[in-house]
Amino acid sequence: METTHKASDVFGISRDLPLNYVSRQSADDFFIENLTRDKHLVIYGSSKQGKTSLRKHCLNNDDYIVVHCSNKWTISEIHSAILKKAGFEVTQSTSKTVSGKSKIFAKIKTTFWGSGAEGGAEAERQHSEQKTTQPLELDPEDVNDIINGLNQIEFNRYILLEDFHYLSTETQKDFSVALKAFHEESPYCFIIIGVWLEENRLTVYNGDLTGRVVSIDADKWQDTELRQVISDGEAMLNVSFSDGFKNHLLENCFQSVYIVQESCYQCCQRHGINNTQSELVTIGSEQDASEIVENVVNQQTGRFNSFITQFSDGFQTTELQMHKWLLHPVLTGNIANLRAGIRYSDIRSDLKTYHPLGKDLNPGNITQALQSTASLQAKKEIKPIILDYDQTNLRLNVVDTGFSDYNGFWGV
């Protein structure tokens, strides 16, 4: 009996790994090659380009623990979250650190099997011996204390930090310093996932990480890879999208796997395809592709309009209104330039032309506003973020492909 699949399990965006997941040499193969090199790994790319799916595809669930970062966290809270995920119960101590902040009690209450200590699956818990010891009193800011705590339970998984871009710039810098200590003083390796297009983000924050971190670009999708996403899905549902549909979709998706997946799903819905067909069915037309791609992008109209409003307001009301004016070259630029990233020199030229202060505008104000683009969006809880500034290459990048293609913005 042939396997039957739901269209929603093949195309579209879901919590689980899509059935038509395509492995890429530039991402999956490179990621796997570097897993055993005892280095920290950074998976970066635009929103909805497959970063989380990449690690789900390449790793087993019991290979790692996952910590989802918050925009309100300091390095102390990152460290505490890691300990909790590793199997500790963390409470506040009355003792103070040298800096005057509270220490924490980390109580080991985890399960053991073999020679290692793990959180483990429930089935494994039932066959293991529980061990509880006296709490460790730790300084949550001190990476050496965190390493010591993990050593106590013989921790042996990867530590995966999702949404690293939501952390404040200061916290990202602090943790970049801690990463060097984790690399030199422990066997623990981190996998960091963030929405940005800058290959060397962490080494910019801490030059000592050079050679200790490997970056994996999850943003790039070749046309051949996107065509395989479509063809694998076609085979699972026993459908065939017309050449006109596929060609128009691939010409107008801006290499976004999200737009491809969602457009194929909506085409299936439009033609009544909810699961695998008993006989091969041909669906879709160039007109379908044109209407559906526009619809997929316009589904996010409310979110994009909200972003413009909130980003324009900045952190607070100021005379210069720098974040509002930073949007000017974005909203008036052409799509090709947005996809390539807007150069600092072009932003500065634009603002000196259109900002009320004109040529008297201090370049330092421009730089400061650019460097705070991600932290502002984190504070405003704009998820996923839309703009990110690459401090290495001095470019303002659109990291949400749908924003570039949103026709409603042009002419603002």
Buried (B, 14 or more C-beta within 10 A) or exposed (E): EEEEBBBBBBBBEBEEBBBBBBBBEBBBEBBBEBBEEEBBBBBBBBBBBBBBBBBBBBBEEEBBBBBEBBBEBBBBBBBBBBBBBBBBBBEEBEEEBEEEEEBBBBBBBBBBEEEEBBBBEEEEBEEBEEEEEEBBEBBBBBBEBBBBBBBBBEBBBBBBBBBBBBBBBEBBBBBBBBBBBBBEEBEBBBBBBBBBBBBBBBBBBBEBBEEBBBBBBBBEBEEEBBBBBBBBBBBBBBBBBBEBBBBBBBEBBBBBBBBBBBBBBBBBBBBEBEBBBEEEBEBBBBEBBBBBBBEBBBEBBEBBEEBBEBBEBBEEEEEBBBBBBBBBBBEEBEBEBBBEBBBBEBBBEBBBEEBEEEEEBEEEBBBEBBEBBBBBBBBBEBBBBBBBBBBEBBBBBBBBBBBBBBEEBEEE
